[in-house]
Each structure stands twice: as structure tokens, then as C-alpha cells.
Amino acid sequence: MAILAISVAGCRSAQVEEPAPVVAPPSTRIVFGGDVMLSRHVGRVIRQQKDPAWPFREIAAYTSGADIAFLNLESPFSDRGQPILTGMVFKATPDTIEGLKLAGIDIVSTANNHARDCGDYGFEFTLNWLDRNGIKATGSALSVQALREGVILERNGRRFGFLAYTYDQSNGNHPAADDRIAMMDIARMSEDVAALRSRADVVIVSMHAGIEYRKTPIPQQIAFAHAAIDAGASVVVGHHPHVVQSTESYKNGVIFYSLGNLIFDQFFSRATQEGIFGEVLFTGAKIDSWAVKPVKLKQTVPYLTESGLNTSLP
């Protein structure tokens, strides 16, 4: 605080305190991407291109420019076995993590129905491989304690906490549940959010839920998302339907019910070849505005199509 000396007629100089300038809290921009699958036809084209980062090159400048970039990793990594070319069991070769690195992806959700497609070995390999390459994972962990603690990333003097949950973890292939993968239990999620909120300035929740190819959220998605914000989350981001669903301003938070596909080989409809980025701008720990950035996929490669609409929250 500055002190000014003011001369008053017939009196000694008086000292007056000048108010300190108001400094606005720093801004943090977080970008959320949709479903990313690096197996099957996507993996085949990556090998043809001889470029493990190939699918991410058109969006890398955008995502790497964010303070935090997040997406749903739909295919586990594994260094065992041959490439998977067809079917509903996914496996990404380890070198394809170069795309995530090029795009500046800071954190991914690994809570989804394909989390165990490569068995226990692939489950653990994926988490270790992400960590080795400087990418955080939430929604699955090597221990239940680490799972429930979530992940905190610090940016601009604020702590952003991440949790993720899925409606299914087995993809029809595992009769017993693995408690190292977070399931969509509202009571447990609410406990996790409250605990993380005590250690973080902002909490963000990812949910893998809904009905594939349905363009409107189902009651399970709505109830879970609302409960997350009621528990203290600021943003809920959804995956799994493979098509874009609505976005909702709820209380002091924002919900992206489904971001659709980001990198995927579902060519059977226009809707599965479109997606969005959700973008949220924080001033300090408060949401200042959010935006939707449309994406079109061309031969599994995402392209930003227009600037999107910025919408300030009430």
C-alpha cells in the first residue's frame, strides 16, 4: 500500500494511505475432448501413415494451448499381442501415446467400459505408461485409495481436482468387478467430491454413461451430473454415447452431457463423425464462461470447424 505525503496550509505534512490496486485473479482455460480410440481402423491408418501422432495433428495447436487438456481414453495400451483390427475389444499400441503428447493432453479418464479390454496386464500397463509419459489418469488407479483421492493439477495458483466414473467396466468380458475402477454410485461419488473439494479449489467430474447414439441424456446421466455439482463440483463432462448431447448450466456449474467422438472409426452416421470440445474459462476458482467448439471427423481425424459460442454462466 502506497503512502502519500500531503502538505496542509499552516500544518505539518499529513500522511494518507493510498488504496492498493485491485489485482484480478489469474484465468485458467480447460479444454475437454470426447472419446478417443486408437485401435482397430484408427490404429491401422496410423501404421499406414507411419506417424504415431497422426490423428492429433490437426487439433494439437488448439489443445496444447490450453492450461489443462482432458479427454476420455477409450482404448487401453498394451505391448502384448498383435494389433486388433476388428471387433469391440480395443488395444492401442504404446507408440500411439505420441499423439496425446503432441496434443498436450494433461489428463485422461480411464473409467469406461473398455478399461479392462486387455486384462489386468493391460489395465496396469496403461496406467504406468501414461504416468511414464507425463499424463495423469483419473477414474482408475493401481489402488483404491489413489482412485478415490482423484488427481489434482495446479495451474495459475489454483488446484484443479479431477474424478471420473463409469456405468460399466467389463465390456461383457469380466464377471467380477475390479474395485480399482470407479463406478457410478452417487453416494460414493458425492463423498469423493466433498473430500477432494477440501484439498482442491475446483473439482471436475467425468462420467461415462448414457445410451450409445442417443442424442439426449437419460435420467441416470442427469441425476449423476446434478448430484456431482450438488456435492461441490464445478464441471461435469460426459462420454460414451458417441454423439453430441446437450449442455446445461446447473446452479453454479456446467454439464456437458456428451462430447461425442474425438478420434474414432464409426463411419455409419454423420452424428458419430461429429463432436465438440467443451471449453471452460475460470477466473481464479470461479467459472467465468464456457464455450462449445464443434469438431468434424474426416477419416478418423478431428478438425475444428468454427469458433463456437461463448456463454457466460448466470
Backbone hydrogen bonds, N-H to C=O, Kabsch-Sander energy under -0.5 kcal/mol:
donor,donor_aa,acceptor,acceptor_aa,energy
2,A,18,E,-0.6
4,L,16,V,-2.9
6,I,4,L,-0.6
6,I,14,A,-3.4
11,C,8,V,-2.4
14,A,6,I,-3.2
16,V,4,L,-2.9
16,V,14,A,-0.5
18,E,2,A,-3.3
23,V,21,P,-0.5
24,A,22,V,-0.6
28,T,282,F,-2.5
30,I,28,T,-0.6
30,I,280,V,-2.6
31,V,68,I,-2.6
32,F,278,G,-3.4
33,G,70,F,-3.4
35,D,260,G,-2.0
36,V,72,N,-2.2
37,M,263,I,-2.6
40,R,84,I,-1.4
42,V,39,S,-1.2
43,G,39,S,-1.2
44,R,40,R,-1.9
45,V,41,H,-2.5
46,I,42,V,-2.2
47,R,43,G,-2.0
48,Q,44,R,-2.0
49,Q,45,V,-2.7
50,K,46,I,-1.0
51,D,46,I,-1.6
54,W,51,D,-2.0
56,F,53,A,-1.7
57,R,54,W,-1.3
59,I,56,F,-0.9
60,A,56,F,-1.3
63,T,59,I,-2.4
64,S,60,A,-2.5
65,G,61,A,-0.7
65,G,62,Y,-0.5
66,A,63,T,-1.4
67,D,29,R,-1.9
68,I,29,R,-1.5
70,F,31,V,-2.6
71,L,107,I,-1.1
72,N,34,G,-1.6
73,L,71,L,-0.6
73,L,109,S,-2.1
74,E,36,V,-3.0
74,E,72,N,-0.9
75,S,36,V,-0.6
78,S,92,A,-1.9
85,L,83,P,-0.6
90,F,88,M,-0.6
92,A,76,P,-3.2
96,T,93,T,-1.9
97,I,94,P,-1.7
98,E,95,D,-1.9
99,G,52,P,-0.5
99,G,96,T,-1.4
100,L,96,T,-0.6
101,K,97,I,-2.0
102,L,98,E,-2.5
103,A,99,G,-2.2
104,G,101,K,-1.3
105,I,100,L,-2.5
106,D,69,A,-2.0
107,I,69,A,-1.7
108,V,136,K,-2.1
109,S,71,L,-2.2
110,T,138,T,-2.4
111,A,138,T,-0.5
112,N,110,T,-1.0
115,A,112,N,-1.7
116,R,169,Q,-0.6
117,D,114,H,-1.8
119,G,116,R,-2.1
122,G,118,C,-2.1
123,F,119,G,-2.5
124,E,120,D,-2.3
125,F,121,Y,-2.8
126,T,122,G,-2.6
127,L,123,F,-1.5
128,N,124,E,-2.3
129,W,125,F,-2.9
130,L,126,T,-2.6
131,D,127,L,-2.1
132,R,128,N,-2.5
133,N,129,W,-1.3
134,G,131,D,-1.7
135,I,130,L,-2.8
136,K,106,D,-2.6
138,T,108,V,-2.2
141,A,180,R,-1.7
147,L,143,S,-1.9
148,R,144,V,-2.4
149,E,145,Q,-1.6
150,G,146,A,-1.0
150,G,147,L,-0.6
151,V,162,F,-2.0
153,L,160,F,-2.8
155,R,153,L,-0.5
155,R,158,R,-2.6
158,R,155,R,-2.2
160,F,153,L,-3.0
160,F,158,R,-0.6
161,G,159,R,-0.6
161,G,202,V,-3.6
162,F,151,V,-3.0
163,L,204,I,-2.1
165,Y,206,S,-1.9
166,T,182,A,-1.8
167,Y,208,H,-2.2
173,N,170,S,-2.3
179,D,177,A,-0.6
181,I,178,D,-1.6
182,A,139,G,-2.5
184,M,166,T,-1.6
185,D,183,M,-2.0
186,I,184,M,-0.6
189,M,185,D,-2.9
190,S,186,I,-2.6
191,E,187,A,-1.8
192,D,188,R,-2.4
193,V,189,M,-2.9
194,A,190,S,-2.3
195,A,191,E,-2.4
196,L,192,D,-2.8
197,R,193,V,-2.7
198,S,194,A,-1.0
199,R,196,L,-1.6
200,A,196,L,-1.6
201,D,159,R,-1.5
202,V,159,R,-2.0
204,I,161,G,-2.8
205,V,235,V,-2.7
206,S,163,L,-2.4
207,M,237,V,-2.3
208,H,165,Y,-2.3
209,A,207,M,-0.8
209,A,239,H,-1.9
213,Y,241,P,-3.6
214,R,211,I,-1.9
221,Q,218,I,-0.6
222,I,218,I,-1.9
223,A,219,P,-3.0
224,F,220,Q,-2.2
225,A,221,Q,-2.7
226,H,222,I,-2.6
227,A,223,A,-2.2
228,A,224,F,-2.0
229,I,225,A,-1.9
230,D,226,H,-2.6
231,A,227,A,-1.7
232,G,228,A,-0.5
232,G,229,I,-1.0
233,A,228,A,-2.4
234,S,203,V,-3.0
235,V,203,V,-1.1
236,V,254,V,-2.1
237,V,205,V,-2.5
238,G,256,F,-2.9
239,H,207,M,-2.0
245,Q,258,S,-2.0
248,E,255,I,-2.6
250,Y,248,E,-0.7
250,Y,253,G,-1.8
253,G,250,Y,-2.8
254,V,234,S,-1.8
255,I,248,E,-2.8
256,F,236,V,-2.9
257,Y,246,S,-2.1
257,Y,255,I,-0.7
259,L,238,G,-1.8
260,G,243,V,-0.7
261,N,242,H,-0.5
261,N,274,E,-0.9
262,L,35,D,-2.6
263,I,35,D,-2.2
267,F,265,D,-1.1
273,Q,270,R,-1.3
274,E,271,A,-1.1
275,G,295,V,-2.4
276,I,259,L,-2.3
277,F,293,K,-2.4
278,G,32,F,-2.3
279,E,277,F,-0.5
279,E,291,A,-2.8
280,V,30,I,-2.6
281,L,289,S,-2.9
282,F,28,T,-3.1
282,F,280,V,-0.6
283,T,286,K,-3.0
284,G,26,P,-2.8
284,G,282,F,-0.6
286,K,283,T,-1.9
288,D,281,L,-3.4
289,S,281,L,-1.5
290,W,311,T,-2.1
291,A,279,E,-3.0
292,V,309,L,-0.9
293,K,277,F,-2.7
295,V,275,G,-2.9
296,K,303,Y,-2.4
297,L,273,Q,-2.9
298,K,301,V,-2.7
301,V,298,K,-1.6
303,Y,296,K,-2.3
305,T,294,P,-1.9
306,E,294,P,-0.6
309,L,292,V,-0.7
310,N,308,G,-0.5
311,T,290,W,-3.4
